[in-house]
Amino acid sequence: MSHVVGVDIGTGSTKGVLVALDGTVVAAARRDHVAALPRPGWVEMDAERDWWDDVADVLRELTATGEEVVAVCVSGLGPCVVQTDEDLRPRRPAVLYGVDTRATREISEITEQLGADAILDRCGKDLSSQAIGPKLAWLRRNAGRDWRPRDRWFSAHSYVVARLTGEWILDHHTASQCDPFYDVHAQDWATDWVEQVLPGLALPRLVWPSEQVGVVHGAAAVATGLAEGTPVVAGTVDAWAEAFSVGVRRPGDLMLMYGSTMFFVQVLAEPTSVRGLWTTVGVEPASHTLAAGMATSGTITTWLQDLTGGVPFETLVAEAAAVPAGSEGLVMLPYFSGERTPIYDPLARGVIAGLTLRHGRAHLLRAAYEGIACGVKQIVGAFEEAAGRPARIVAVGGGTQGGLWTQIVSDVCGLEQQVPARTIGASYGDALLAAIGVGLVPPETDWAQLDHVVQPDRSTEPAYSTLFRTFTELYPVTRPLVHRLARSAHSGGEPE
């Protein structure tokens, strides 16, 4: 019986699934890893160890089942950037997506060079820490002899594709986050801007996420257990692969991804440029999406668990569920790594306000969930203003397990959320892309099935109305103070 494999490189782990052509998951594998934080504002990974070695391990475990694998597809956290030589040896650690905020100077310089309005019109979004162009410019400025314009550069999944096949490709969606080097309307590289910003920069071949781009070569077959000649499909950024996995493919569909970061993808009827949100190319040809992302979400809950002595997370969640809405006067700004949408402030920091001696770990966890939910409400409101009220909202990711987090988001936002039967993640979408890419299932195939719907609890409206007002007022009044502290941390000096 034929099977396909999907593998996703996430912020905290690499996960893979072996899937039959009817969508049945036959086997799964996982390898954990941790991003490095070498300096304030820097978030890095070792592409060789954290990306390729982990994927190879996962593939060996899945192929050890003995089932026939007829295609493979890989997605990954992103957009990221790692620069390599022609032999695919990384010249330095990979720079991660919007959580890495080192390129603030380059963002300002490129924006001034090309014009903010021109960038928004052509690329579909303002330059931010999410954009790859400024990160490449930072590498040029700081890499010294390690910078070679003709070197190859990759995001996480495209690096693995190169290790599997030898092909240097980038899917259109990921390319559409390489601002300001991609034109979302022409759906092609903006080569004139590339030459203005980084003259001579080599560019990968553009493909669509479901396109077969090569086959597994001999060395990769030995490393992974895949048969030599196995077709490899391009893949894309993890959030878009996950949206694809749960059927978020029609205009008006909005995915909320509950993970290390909170991520949002809504399918558009037509492209639109909205300041503060990200217009990108979608997974399928000629499609467009509107996206947004918070910088820290699930990572805060992990931090809290570690801070409270490693108590079982199920215990923490049960305790937080018993705390009343509003966390008895506690409010948290979840800006522990700066913030992307909606404030775009790399110097923002976490704030916990209203602490008393009565508050305990359960209050802190609930306040974290509620603070994240307030951020979600701000972002969903921006989506509605830009593209109309979402036709449906689909909740995915590990954070949907247990139910408290999703319930709080529905309560704070007053919105219904659909939770699929399978919230496996991007790797499941990769498997579907692999099957479509080699023609084993029709392009319109959808493996998603609904499990349940989260309805808002209207009794919480008074408490959450007050909380949201406090949340939105707290950031502006604390901004100057946390900026001072953030600059002090960057410089290693005392607060000004």
C-alpha positions as CSV (number, residue, x, y, z in Angstrom):
1,M,0.0,0.0,0.0
2,S,1.3,3.5,-0.9
3,H,2.0,6.1,1.7
4,V,3.2,9.7,1.8
5,V,5.4,11.4,4.4
6,G,5.1,14.9,5.8
7,V,7.7,16.4,8.1
8,D,7.5,19.8,9.8
9,I,10.4,21.7,11.4
10,G,9.0,23.7,14.3
11,T,10.4,26.1,16.8
12,G,10.5,23.4,19.5
13,S,10.5,20.2,17.6
14,T,10.5,18.4,14.3
15,K,7.5,16.2,13.7
16,G,6.8,13.7,10.9
17,V,3.8,11.5,9.9
18,L,3.4,8.6,7.6
19,V,0.0,8.8,6.0
20,A,-2.2,6.5,3.8
21,L,-3.8,8.1,0.8
22,D,-7.2,8.3,2.5
23,G,-5.7,10.5,5.2
24,T,-5.2,7.8,7.9
25,V,-2.1,8.4,10.0
26,V,-0.1,5.2,10.2
27,A,2.9,6.3,12.2
28,A,4.4,9.5,13.7
29,A,7.8,10.5,15.0
30,R,9.2,13.5,16.8
31,R,12.6,15.1,17.7
32,D,12.8,18.0,20.2
33,H,15.2,20.9,19.8
34,V,15.7,24.4,21.3
35,A,16.4,27.7,19.6
36,A,19.5,29.6,20.8
37,L,19.2,33.1,22.3
38,P,22.9,34.3,22.1
39,R,22.0,38.0,22.5
40,P,18.9,40.0,23.3
41,G,16.8,40.1,20.2
42,W,18.7,37.2,18.5
43,V,17.0,33.8,17.9
44,E,19.0,31.2,16.0
45,M,19.2,27.6,15.1
46,D,22.0,25.3,13.9
47,A,20.6,24.4,10.4
48,E,22.8,21.2,10.2
49,R,21.9,19.8,13.6
50,D,18.4,21.2,14.3
51,W,17.0,21.0,10.8
52,W,18.7,18.4,8.7
53,D,19.8,15.9,11.4
54,D,16.4,16.0,13.1
55,V,14.5,15.5,9.8
56,A,16.8,12.7,8.8
57,D,16.2,11.0,12.2
58,V,12.4,11.4,11.8
59,L,12.5,10.0,8.3
60,R,14.6,7.0,9.4
61,E,12.0,6.2,12.1
62,L,9.1,6.5,9.7
63,T,10.7,4.5,7.0
64,A,11.7,1.8,9.5
65,T,8.0,0.8,9.5
66,G,8.6,-0.9,6.2
67,E,5.7,0.8,4.5
68,E,6.2,2.0,0.9
69,V,6.8,5.8,0.8
70,V,6.0,7.3,-2.6
71,A,6.5,11.0,-1.9
72,V,7.8,13.3,0.8
73,C,7.2,17.0,1.6
74,V,8.8,19.2,4.3
75,S,7.6,22.4,5.8
76,G,9.3,24.6,8.4
77,L,9.3,27.5,10.7
78,G,9.7,30.6,8.8
79,P,10.6,32.6,7.0
80,C,14.1,32.0,8.2
81,V,17.5,32.5,6.5
82,V,20.7,30.5,6.5
83,Q,23.5,31.2,4.1
84,T,25.5,28.2,2.8
85,D,28.4,27.5,0.5
86,E,27.9,25.4,-2.7
87,D,28.2,22.2,-0.7
88,L,25.3,23.3,1.6
89,R,27.6,23.9,4.6
90,P,26.1,26.8,6.7
91,R,28.4,29.7,7.1
92,R,26.8,30.7,10.4
93,P,23.7,29.8,12.5
94,A,20.3,30.3,10.9
95,V,18.5,33.5,11.7
96,L,14.8,32.8,12.6
97,Y,11.6,34.5,11.6
98,G,10.0,37.6,13.2
99,V,11.0,36.6,16.7
100,D,14.6,37.6,15.8
101,T,14.7,41.4,15.8
102,R,18.3,42.1,15.2
103,A,17.8,43.8,11.8
104,T,16.0,46.9,13.0
105,R,18.6,49.2,11.5
106,E,18.3,47.5,8.1
107,I,14.5,47.7,8.2
108,S,14.7,51.5,8.6
109,E,17.4,51.9,5.9
110,I,15.6,49.8,3.3
111,T,12.3,51.4,4.0
112,E,13.9,54.8,3.5
113,Q,15.7,53.6,0.4
114,L,12.6,52.2,-1.4
115,G,9.8,54.1,0.3
116,A,7.3,52.7,2.8
117,D,4.2,53.2,0.6
118,A,6.0,51.6,-2.4
119,I,6.9,48.6,-0.3
120,L,3.4,48.2,1.0
121,D,1.9,48.4,-2.4
122,R,4.3,46.0,-4.1
123,C,5.0,43.5,-1.3
124,G,1.7,43.6,0.5
125,K,3.1,44.7,3.9
126,D,5.5,47.0,5.7
127,L,9.0,45.8,6.4
128,S,9.2,44.2,9.9
129,S,11.3,41.7,11.8
130,Q,9.4,39.1,9.8
131,A,10.9,40.1,6.5
132,I,13.9,38.3,5.0
133,G,15.4,41.2,3.0
134,P,16.6,43.1,6.1
135,K,18.0,39.9,7.6
136,L,20.1,39.3,4.5
137,A,21.2,42.9,4.6
138,W,22.2,42.4,8.3
139,L,24.2,39.3,7.3
140,R,26.0,41.3,4.6
141,R,26.9,44.1,7.1
142,N,28.0,41.8,9.9
143,A,29.3,38.6,8.2
144,G,32.6,40.0,7.0
145,R,34.4,37.4,4.8
146,D,31.5,35.0,5.3
147,W,29.3,37.1,3.1
148,R,29.3,36.0,-0.6
149,P,26.5,37.3,-2.8
150,R,26.6,34.2,-4.9
151,D,26.1,31.9,-2.0
152,R,22.9,30.0,-1.6
153,W,20.4,31.0,1.1
154,F,17.5,29.0,2.4
155,S,14.5,28.9,4.7
156,A,14.2,25.9,7.0
157,H,12.3,23.6,4.7
158,S,14.1,24.6,1.5
159,Y,17.4,23.8,3.1
160,V,16.2,20.3,3.8
161,V,14.8,20.0,0.2
162,A,18.3,20.9,-1.0
163,R,19.9,18.2,1.3
164,L,17.4,15.7,-0.1
165,T,17.6,16.5,-3.8
166,G,20.4,19.0,-4.5
167,E,17.8,21.5,-5.8
168,W,17.9,25.1,-4.8
169,I,14.2,26.2,-4.7
170,L,11.9,28.4,-2.8
171,D,8.1,28.2,-2.8
172,H,6.1,31.2,-3.8
173,H,4.6,31.7,-0.4
174,T,7.9,31.8,1.4
175,A,9.3,34.0,-1.3
176,S,6.4,36.4,-0.6
177,Q,7.7,36.9,2.9
178,C,11.2,37.7,1.6
179,D,10.3,41.4,1.4
180,P,11.1,43.6,-0.4
181,F,12.4,41.1,-2.9
182,Y,9.1,39.6,-4.1
183,D,6.1,41.2,-5.9
184,V,2.9,39.7,-4.6
185,H,0.9,41.0,-7.6
186,A,3.2,39.7,-10.3
187,Q,4.0,36.6,-8.1
188,D,7.7,36.8,-9.0
189,W,11.0,38.1,-7.8
190,A,11.3,41.9,-7.7
191,T,14.8,41.7,-9.3
192,D,15.1,45.5,-9.7
193,W,14.8,45.9,-5.9
194,V,17.1,43.0,-5.2
195,E,19.8,44.8,-7.3
196,Q,19.2,48.1,-5.4
197,V,19.4,46.6,-2.0
198,L,21.8,43.6,-2.3
199,P,23.5,43.8,-5.7
200,G,24.5,40.4,-7.1
201,L,22.4,38.4,-4.7
202,A,21.7,35.0,-6.2
203,L,18.0,33.9,-6.1
204,P,16.5,30.4,-5.9
205,R,14.1,28.9,-8.4
206,L,10.5,29.7,-7.6
207,V,8.0,26.8,-7.3
208,W,4.6,26.2,-5.8
209,P,4.3,24.3,-2.5
210,S,2.6,21.3,-4.1
211,E,5.1,21.1,-6.9
212,Q,7.5,18.1,-7.2
213,V,11.0,19.7,-7.4
214,G,13.3,16.7,-7.5
215,V,14.0,13.2,-6.1
216,V,16.0,11.8,-3.2
217,H,19.6,11.3,-4.2
218,G,21.9,8.6,-3.1
219,A,23.5,10.3,-0.1
220,A,20.2,11.5,1.2
221,A,18.7,8.0,0.8
222,V,21.5,6.6,3.1
223,A,20.9,9.4,5.7
224,T,17.1,9.1,5.8
225,G,16.1,5.6,4.9
226,L,14.0,6.9,1.9
227,A,14.5,5.0,-1.3
228,E,16.7,6.7,-3.8
229,G,14.5,8.4,-6.4
230,T,11.6,9.1,-4.1
231,P,9.8,12.3,-5.3
232,V,10.2,15.4,-3.1
233,V,7.5,18.1,-3.1
234,A,8.5,21.7,-2.3
235,G,6.6,22.5,0.9
236,T,6.2,25.9,2.5
237,V,6.1,27.8,5.8
238,D,4.6,25.7,8.7
239,A,1.6,27.9,9.4
240,W,0.4,27.8,5.8
241,A,0.9,24.0,5.6
242,E,-1.1,23.7,8.8
243,A,-3.9,25.9,7.4
244,F,-3.9,23.7,4.3
245,S,-4.1,20.6,6.6
246,V,-7.4,21.7,8.1
247,G,-9.1,22.9,4.9
248,V,-8.5,26.7,5.3
249,R,-8.5,27.2,1.6
250,R,-11.6,29.2,0.7
251,P,-12.0,33.0,0.9
252,G,-13.1,34.0,4.4
253,D,-11.5,31.0,6.1
254,L,-9.3,32.1,9.0
255,M,-6.9,29.8,10.9
256,L,-5.8,30.5,14.5
257,M,-2.7,28.5,15.2
258,Y,-2.1,27.9,18.9
259,G,1.6,27.2,19.3
260,S,4.9,28.6,20.5
261,T,3.6,31.8,18.8
262,M,0.1,32.6,17.9
263,F,-0.3,32.8,14.1
264,F,-3.2,33.9,11.9
265,V,-3.9,33.0,8.2
266,Q,-7.0,34.2,6.3
267,V,-7.7,33.3,2.7
268,L,-8.5,36.4,0.6
269,A,-10.9,36.8,-2.3
270,E,-8.4,39.2,-3.8
271,P,-5.1,40.7,-2.7
272,T,-5.1,43.7,-0.5
273,S,-2.4,45.8,1.1
274,V,-3.1,46.7,4.7
275,R,-0.6,48.5,6.9
276,G,0.0,46.4,10.0
277,L,-0.9,43.1,8.4
278,W,0.9,40.8,6.0
279,T,-0.5,40.1,2.5
280,T,1.2,37.0,1.1
281,V,0.8,34.6,-1.7
282,G,-1.1,31.5,-0.6
283,V,-0.4,27.8,-0.9
284,E,-2.2,27.2,-4.1
285,P,-1.4,29.0,-7.4
286,A,-3.0,32.5,-7.8
287,S,-4.2,32.5,-4.2
288,H,-3.5,35.2,-1.6
289,T,-3.7,35.3,2.2
290,L,-3.7,37.9,4.9
291,A,-1.6,36.9,7.9
292,A,-0.4,38.1,11.3
293,G,1.7,36.7,14.1
294,M,2.4,37.3,17.7
295,A,5.9,36.9,19.0
296,T,5.3,34.8,22.2
297,S,2.4,32.7,23.1
298,G,2.8,29.1,24.1
299,T,6.4,29.9,25.0
300,I,5.1,31.9,27.9
301,T,3.2,28.9,29.3
302,T,6.4,26.9,29.1
303,W,8.3,29.6,30.9
304,L,5.7,29.7,33.6
305,Q,5.8,25.9,34.1
306,D,9.6,26.1,34.4
307,L,9.3,29.1,36.8
308,T,7.0,27.2,39.1
309,G,9.2,24.2,39.5
310,G,8.1,22.0,36.6
311,V,4.7,21.2,38.0
312,P,2.7,19.0,35.5
313,F,1.1,21.2,33.0
314,E,-2.3,19.5,33.3
315,T,-2.2,20.5,37.0
316,L,-1.5,24.2,36.1
317,V,-4.3,24.2,33.6
318,A,-6.8,22.7,36.0
319,E,-5.8,25.3,38.6
320,A,-6.1,28.2,36.1
321,A,-9.5,27.0,35.0
322,A,-10.7,27.4,38.6
323,V,-9.6,31.1,38.6
324,P,-12.4,33.6,37.7
325,A,-12.4,35.4,34.4
326,G,-10.1,38.4,34.8
327,S,-7.7,36.6,37.0
328,E,-8.9,38.6,40.0
329,G,-7.4,41.8,38.9
330,L,-4.3,40.6,37.1
331,V,-3.4,41.5,33.5
332,M,-0.4,40.5,31.4
333,L,1.1,42.0,28.3
334,P,2.5,38.9,26.5
335,Y,5.4,40.8,24.8
336,F,8.2,38.7,26.2
337,S,10.2,38.7,22.9
338,G,8.9,42.1,21.7
339,E,5.8,41.9,19.6
340,R,4.9,41.5,16.0
341,T,1.2,42.1,15.2
342,P,-0.5,44.4,16.2
343,I,2.1,46.8,17.7
344,Y,5.3,45.9,15.7
345,D,7.5,46.8,18.6
346,P,10.8,44.8,19.0
347,L,11.5,46.6,22.2
348,A,8.2,45.8,23.8
349,R,8.5,43.5,26.9
350,G,6.2,41.5,29.1
351,V,4.3,43.4,31.8
352,I,2.4,41.8,34.7
353,A,0.2,44.4,36.4
354,G,-2.0,44.1,39.5
355,L,0.0,41.5,41.4
356,T,-0.9,41.0,45.1
357,L,0.1,38.4,47.6
358,R,-3.1,36.5,46.9
359,H,-2.1,35.8,43.3
360,G,-0.4,32.4,42.6
361,R,0.8,30.4,39.7
362,A,-2.8,29.6,38.6
363,H,-3.5,33.3,38.3
364,L,-0.4,33.9,36.3
365,L,-1.2,31.1,33.8
366,R,-4.8,32.4,33.4
367,A,-3.5,36.0,33.0
368,A,-1.1,34.7,30.3
369,Y,-4.0,33.1,28.4
370,E,-6.1,36.2,28.8
371,G,-3.4,38.5,27.7
372,I,-2.8,36.5,24.6
373,A,-6.5,36.4,23.9
374,C,-6.6,40.2,24.1
375,G,-3.9,40.3,21.5
376,V,-6.0,37.9,19.4
377,K,-9.0,40.2,19.7
378,Q,-7.0,43.1,18.4
379,I,-5.7,41.2,15.4
380,V,-9.0,39.6,14.5
381,G,-10.5,43.1,14.6
382,A,-7.9,44.3,12.1
383,F,-8.6,41.4,9.8
384,E,-12.3,42.2,9.9
385,E,-11.6,45.8,9.0
386,A,-9.3,44.8,6.2
387,A,-11.2,41.9,4.6
388,G,-14.6,41.6,6.2
389,R,-15.8,39.3,9.0
390,P,-14.3,35.8,8.7
391,A,-16.7,33.2,7.3
392,R,-15.4,30.7,9.8
393,I,-12.5,30.4,12.3
394,V,-10.6,27.1,12.6
395,A,-8.4,26.6,15.7
396,V,-5.3,24.4,15.3
397,G,-2.1,23.5,17.1
398,G,-1.0,22.0,20.3
399,G,-2.6,24.7,22.4
400,T,-6.0,23.5,21.4
401,Q,-5.6,20.5,23.6
402,G,-7.2,20.7,27.0
403,G,-9.6,23.4,26.0
404,L,-8.9,26.2,28.4
405,W,-6.9,28.4,26.1
406,T,-9.3,28.1,23.2
407,Q,-12.3,28.8,25.5
408,I,-10.7,31.9,26.9
409,V,-10.0,33.2,23.4
410,S,-13.6,32.6,22.4
411,D,-14.8,34.3,25.5
412,V,-12.6,37.4,25.2
413,C,-13.2,37.7,21.4
414,G,-16.9,36.7,21.5
415,L,-16.2,34.3,18.5
416,E,-17.0,30.7,17.7
417,Q,-14.0,28.4,16.8
418,Q,-14.1,25.1,14.9
419,V,-11.6,22.5,16.2
420,P,-10.8,19.7,13.7
421,A,-10.6,16.1,14.7
422,R,-7.0,16.0,13.7
423,T,-4.8,18.9,15.0
424,I,-1.6,17.1,14.1
425,G,-0.2,20.2,12.6
426,A,1.8,21.2,9.5
427,S,3.3,17.7,8.9
428,Y,-0.2,16.5,8.1
429,G,-0.6,19.3,5.5
430,D,2.8,18.4,4.1
431,A,1.6,14.8,3.6
432,L,-1.5,16.1,1.7
433,L,0.8,18.4,-0.4
434,A,3.0,15.4,-1.2
435,A,0.0,13.3,-2.3
436,I,-1.3,16.1,-4.5
437,G,2.1,17.0,-5.8
438,V,2.7,13.5,-7.4
439,G,-0.8,13.2,-8.6
440,L,-2.0,10.4,-6.2
441,V,-5.0,12.4,-5.1
442,P,-6.9,15.3,-6.8
443,P,-5.8,18.9,-6.0
444,E,-9.1,19.6,-4.2
445,T,-8.7,16.7,-1.7
446,D,-9.4,17.8,1.9
447,W,-8.6,15.4,4.7
448,A,-10.0,17.7,7.5
449,Q,-12.9,16.6,9.7
450,L,-14.6,18.7,12.4
451,D,-14.4,17.5,16.0
452,H,-16.2,20.2,18.0
453,V,-17.1,23.9,18.1
454,V,-16.0,26.2,21.0
455,Q,-18.8,28.7,21.8
456,P,-18.1,31.9,23.8
457,D,-19.4,31.9,27.3
458,R,-21.5,35.2,27.4
459,S,-21.4,35.3,31.2
460,T,-17.7,36.4,31.0
461,E,-18.5,39.5,28.9
462,P,-18.5,42.1,31.7
463,A,-15.1,40.9,33.1
464,Y,-13.5,40.6,29.8
465,S,-14.8,44.0,28.6
466,T,-13.0,45.6,31.5
467,L,-9.9,43.4,31.0
468,F,-9.6,44.3,27.3
469,R,-9.9,48.0,28.1
470,T,-7.1,47.8,30.7
471,F,-5.0,45.7,28.3
472,T,-5.2,48.2,25.5
473,E,-4.4,51.1,27.9
474,L,-1.5,49.4,29.6
475,Y,0.9,49.2,26.7
476,P,1.0,52.9,25.7
477,V,1.6,54.0,29.3
478,T,4.4,51.4,30.0
479,R,6.0,51.7,26.6
480,P,8.7,54.3,27.5
481,L,9.7,52.4,30.6
482,V,10.1,49.0,29.0
483,H,11.9,50.6,26.1
484,R,14.4,52.0,28.5
485,L,14.9,48.6,30.2
486,A,15.2,46.9,26.8
487,R,17.9,49.2,25.6
488,S,19.7,48.7,28.9
489,A,19.6,45.0,28.4
490,H,20.9,45.3,24.8
491,S,23.8,47.5,26.0
492,G,24.6,45.7,29.2
493,G,24.4,48.9,31.1
494,E,22.2,50.3,33.8
495,P,18.8,51.7,33.1
496,E,18.9,55.3,32.0
